[in-house]
Amino acid sequence: MSFLHLFLLAMIQGITEFLPVSSSGHLILLPKLMGVEDQGPILDVAVHVGTLAAVMLYFWRDVAKLILGLAHVLCGRFKSDAAKLFLLLVVATIPVVVAGLALKLFGNIEALRNIKVIGWTMLGFGIVLYIADRKGGETRTDTDWTLRDAIVMGFWQVLALIPGTSRSGATITAARILGFSRKDGAKLAMLMSIPTIMASGVLLGRDVVIAGDWQLASEAGIAALMSFFAAMVALSLMMRLLNSVSFTPYVIYRVVLGLVLLGFAYLG
């Protein structure tokens, strides 16, 4: 694969992972626009791992709290704030892990990697995000996260397995419906990405080892590193903007892109 393809792949992932516009959908569209072979799910996951590192660095205090929470759970201290956060994150992750494994074993993930699917999900979930953002409350913070919230957001995260939906978009939409502020809803969505991408990264490593394709492994490492730097810039900017900007600009982008893709798919 050319360095240009790897670079664009990493930049697109790093910039779009934290925005509710579907990084996976953009990664699928990239080779179609460039007229090259699809990079495949392994490189897609690799650049996601790069953004995972950015999330863990940006929210390092919360990551440290999660590690402390794991220690508390192992010691039987289930009532601490750290243990509560860790357990809620586990609960929120279970639905997408089960659904992802089922899709990998019994479904056809590749069949979903097409322009029609991405066009409809871009459009449909963009409208849903707009409604949730306009109607959602602003009274709750990330410290108000409950078991019910974790379950609801966890099932919304499953929808992100459909290309074009957006993992952050789905979980942020759920958070806004549940009454979390934009910034705190986005923070919870970012924390929920940690175990999800970790699980994908483990499967990635397994697939690379089985395939024995070390050139692909090298390309994956380079792409992951570049996506990490792009993601740090994008995440810092988005979290600052959420103090004063709604999700409407992202909705407009989703709707316009969705309509363009559907027009191309059905009329092109």
C-alpha positions as CSV (number, residue, x, y, z in Angstrom):
1,M,0.0,0.0,0.0
2,S,1.3,3.5,-0.8
3,F,2.4,5.9,1.9
4,L,-0.2,8.4,0.7
5,H,-3.0,5.9,1.2
6,L,-1.7,5.1,4.7
7,F,-1.3,8.8,5.5
8,L,-4.9,9.7,4.4
9,L,-6.2,6.7,6.2
10,A,-4.6,7.8,9.5
11,M,-5.6,11.4,9.1
12,I,-9.2,10.6,8.3
13,Q,-9.4,8.2,11.3
14,G,-7.7,10.5,13.7
15,I,-9.9,13.5,12.8
16,T,-13.2,11.7,12.5
17,E,-13.1,9.1,15.3
18,F,-14.3,11.6,18.0
19,L,-16.7,13.5,15.8
20,P,-20.2,12.0,15.4
21,V,-19.7,11.5,11.6
22,S,-18.5,7.9,11.4
23,S,-14.8,7.3,11.0
24,S,-15.4,3.8,9.7
25,G,-17.7,5.1,7.0
26,H,-15.1,7.5,5.9
27,L,-12.4,4.8,5.9
28,I,-14.6,2.7,3.6
29,L,-15.2,5.6,1.2
30,L,-11.5,6.5,1.0
31,P,-10.4,3.7,-1.4
32,K,-13.5,4.2,-3.5
33,L,-12.6,7.8,-4.0
34,M,-8.9,7.0,-4.7
35,G,-9.8,4.2,-7.0
36,V,-7.6,1.8,-5.1
37,E,-8.2,-1.6,-3.4
38,D,-10.0,-1.4,-0.1
39,Q,-7.4,-1.5,2.8
40,G,-9.5,-4.0,4.6
41,P,-10.6,-4.3,8.3
42,I,-7.1,-5.0,9.7
43,L,-5.8,-1.5,8.8
44,D,-9.1,0.0,9.8
45,V,-8.7,-1.5,13.2
46,A,-5.0,-0.4,13.3
47,V,-5.9,3.3,12.9
48,H,-8.6,2.8,15.6
49,V,-5.9,1.5,17.9
50,G,-4.0,4.7,17.3
51,T,-6.9,6.8,18.3
52,L,-7.4,4.6,21.4
53,A,-3.9,5.6,22.6
54,A,-5.0,9.3,22.1
55,V,-8.1,8.8,24.2
56,M,-6.2,7.1,27.0
57,L,-3.6,9.9,27.1
58,Y,-6.2,12.7,26.9
59,F,-8.3,11.2,29.6
60,W,-5.4,9.8,31.6
61,R,-6.9,10.6,35.0
62,D,-10.1,8.6,34.1
63,V,-7.9,5.8,32.8
64,A,-6.0,5.8,36.1
65,K,-9.3,5.7,37.9
66,L,-10.4,2.7,35.8
67,I,-7.2,0.8,36.6
68,L,-7.8,1.6,40.3
69,G,-11.4,0.4,39.9
70,L,-10.1,-2.9,38.5
71,A,-7.9,-3.3,41.5
72,H,-10.8,-2.5,43.9
73,V,-13.0,-5.1,42.1
74,L,-10.3,-7.8,42.4
75,C,-10.0,-7.0,46.1
76,G,-13.8,-7.1,46.6
77,R,-14.3,-3.4,47.1
78,F,-17.3,-2.9,44.8
79,K,-18.6,0.3,46.4
80,S,-15.8,2.7,45.6
81,D,-16.3,5.4,42.9
82,A,-13.5,3.8,40.9
83,A,-15.0,0.3,41.1
84,K,-18.3,1.7,40.0
85,L,-16.9,3.4,36.9
86,F,-15.0,0.2,36.0
87,L,-18.0,-2.0,36.4
88,L,-20.3,0.4,34.5
89,L,-17.8,0.5,31.6
90,V,-17.8,-3.3,31.5
91,V,-21.6,-3.5,31.4
92,A,-21.7,-0.9,28.6
93,T,-19.2,-2.9,26.6
94,I,-20.8,-6.3,26.8
95,P,-23.6,-5.7,24.1
96,V,-21.2,-4.6,21.4
97,V,-18.6,-7.3,22.1
98,V,-21.3,-10.0,21.9
99,A,-22.9,-8.5,18.8
100,G,-19.5,-8.0,17.2
101,L,-18.4,-11.6,17.8
102,A,-21.7,-12.9,16.5
103,L,-21.4,-10.8,13.3
104,K,-17.8,-11.9,12.8
105,L,-18.7,-15.6,13.2
106,F,-22.1,-15.8,11.6
107,G,-22.7,-12.6,9.7
108,N,-21.1,-11.0,6.6
109,I,-19.4,-7.8,7.7
110,E,-18.0,-7.1,4.3
111,A,-21.6,-6.9,2.8
112,L,-22.2,-3.8,4.9
113,R,-19.1,-2.0,3.5
114,N,-21.0,-0.3,0.6
115,I,-22.1,3.2,-0.3
116,K,-25.8,2.6,0.0
117,V,-25.5,1.4,3.6
118,I,-23.2,4.3,4.5
119,G,-25.5,6.9,2.8
120,W,-28.6,5.8,4.6
121,T,-26.9,5.5,8.0
122,M,-25.2,8.9,7.6
123,L,-28.6,10.5,6.8
124,G,-30.8,8.6,9.2
125,F,-28.6,8.7,12.3
126,G,-27.6,12.3,11.6
127,I,-31.3,13.3,11.9
128,V,-31.6,11.2,15.1
129,L,-28.6,13.0,16.6
130,Y,-30.1,16.4,15.7
131,I,-33.4,15.5,17.5
132,A,-31.6,14.1,20.5
133,D,-29.3,17.1,20.8
134,R,-32.2,19.6,20.5
135,K,-34.5,17.8,22.9
136,G,-31.9,16.4,25.4
137,G,-31.3,17.9,28.8
138,E,-28.1,19.5,30.1
139,T,-28.4,18.7,33.8
140,R,-26.5,15.5,34.1
141,T,-22.7,15.0,34.3
142,D,-20.5,12.0,33.9
143,T,-20.5,11.4,37.6
144,D,-24.3,10.7,37.4
145,W,-23.8,7.6,35.2
146,T,-25.9,4.7,36.4
147,L,-26.4,1.1,35.6
148,R,-29.4,1.9,33.5
149,D,-27.5,4.5,31.5
150,A,-24.6,2.1,30.9
151,I,-27.0,-0.5,29.5
152,V,-28.9,1.9,27.3
153,M,-25.7,3.4,25.9
154,G,-24.2,0.0,25.5
155,F,-27.1,-1.2,23.2
156,W,-26.9,2.1,21.2
157,Q,-23.2,1.4,20.7
158,V,-24.1,-1.9,19.0
159,L,-25.6,0.2,16.2
160,A,-22.1,1.4,15.3
161,L,-21.3,-2.0,13.9
162,I,-23.3,-0.8,10.8
163,P,-20.8,1.4,8.7
164,G,-21.8,5.0,8.6
165,T,-23.6,5.0,12.0
166,S,-20.6,6.3,14.1
167,R,-19.7,4.8,17.4
168,S,-19.3,8.1,19.1
169,G,-22.4,9.5,17.3
170,A,-24.6,6.6,18.6
171,T,-23.3,6.8,22.2
172,I,-23.5,10.6,22.2
173,T,-27.0,10.4,20.9
174,A,-27.9,8.1,23.7
175,A,-26.2,10.3,26.3
176,R,-28.1,13.4,25.1
177,I,-31.4,11.4,25.2
178,L,-30.6,10.4,28.8
179,G,-30.0,14.1,29.7
180,F,-26.2,14.3,29.8
181,S,-24.6,17.6,28.8
182,R,-22.8,17.7,25.5
183,K,-19.3,17.6,26.9
184,D,-20.0,15.0,29.6
185,G,-21.9,12.8,27.1
186,A,-19.0,13.0,24.7
187,K,-16.6,12.1,27.6
188,L,-18.6,9.0,28.4
189,A,-18.7,8.1,24.7
190,M,-14.9,8.4,24.5
191,L,-14.4,6.3,27.7
192,M,-16.7,3.6,26.2
193,S,-14.4,3.4,23.2
194,I,-11.5,2.2,25.3
195,P,-12.6,-1.4,25.9
196,T,-14.4,-1.7,22.6
197,I,-11.3,-0.7,20.5
198,M,-9.1,-2.8,22.8
199,A,-11.2,-5.9,22.0
200,S,-10.9,-5.1,18.3
201,G,-7.1,-4.6,18.7
202,V,-6.8,-8.1,20.3
203,L,-8.7,-9.6,17.3
204,L,-6.5,-7.6,14.9
205,G,-3.3,-9.0,16.5
206,R,-4.6,-12.5,16.3
207,D,-5.5,-12.1,12.6
208,V,-2.1,-10.7,11.8
209,V,-0.3,-13.5,13.6
210,I,-2.4,-16.1,11.9
211,A,-1.9,-14.6,8.5
212,G,1.9,-14.1,9.1
213,D,1.8,-11.0,6.9
214,W,4.5,-8.9,8.5
215,Q,4.4,-6.2,5.8
216,L,0.8,-5.6,6.7
217,A,1.7,-5.5,10.4
218,S,4.4,-2.9,9.6
219,E,1.9,-0.8,7.6
220,A,-0.6,-1.1,10.5
221,G,1.9,0.1,13.0
222,I,2.8,3.2,10.9
223,A,-0.9,4.0,10.3
224,A,-1.6,3.6,14.0
225,L,1.2,6.0,15.0
226,M,0.0,8.7,12.5
227,S,-3.6,8.4,13.6
228,F,-2.5,8.9,17.2
229,F,-1.1,12.3,16.5
230,A,-4.0,13.4,14.4
231,A,-6.5,12.1,17.0
232,M,-4.8,14.1,19.9
233,V,-5.3,17.3,18.0
234,A,-8.9,16.5,17.0
235,L,-9.9,15.4,20.4
236,S,-8.5,18.4,22.2
237,L,-10.2,20.7,19.7
238,M,-13.6,19.0,19.9
239,M,-13.7,18.9,23.7
240,R,-13.0,22.6,23.8
241,L,-15.6,23.5,21.2
242,L,-18.4,21.5,23.0
243,N,-18.4,24.3,25.7
244,S,-20.1,26.6,23.2
245,V,-21.0,24.6,20.0
246,S,-23.9,22.2,19.5
247,F,-23.8,19.0,17.3
248,T,-25.7,20.8,14.5
249,P,-22.6,21.4,12.2
250,Y,-21.9,17.6,12.3
251,V,-25.5,16.8,11.6
252,I,-25.5,19.1,8.6
253,Y,-22.3,17.4,7.3
254,R,-23.8,14.0,7.8
255,V,-27.1,14.9,6.0
256,V,-25.3,16.5,3.1
257,L,-22.8,13.6,2.7
258,G,-25.6,11.0,3.1
259,L,-27.7,12.6,0.3
260,V,-24.6,12.9,-2.0
261,L,-23.8,9.2,-1.4
262,L,-27.3,8.1,-1.9
263,G,-27.5,10.1,-5.1
264,F,-24.3,8.6,-6.4
265,A,-25.4,5.1,-5.4
266,Y,-28.9,5.2,-7.0
267,L,-28.4,7.7,-9.8
268,G,-24.7,7.5,-10.6
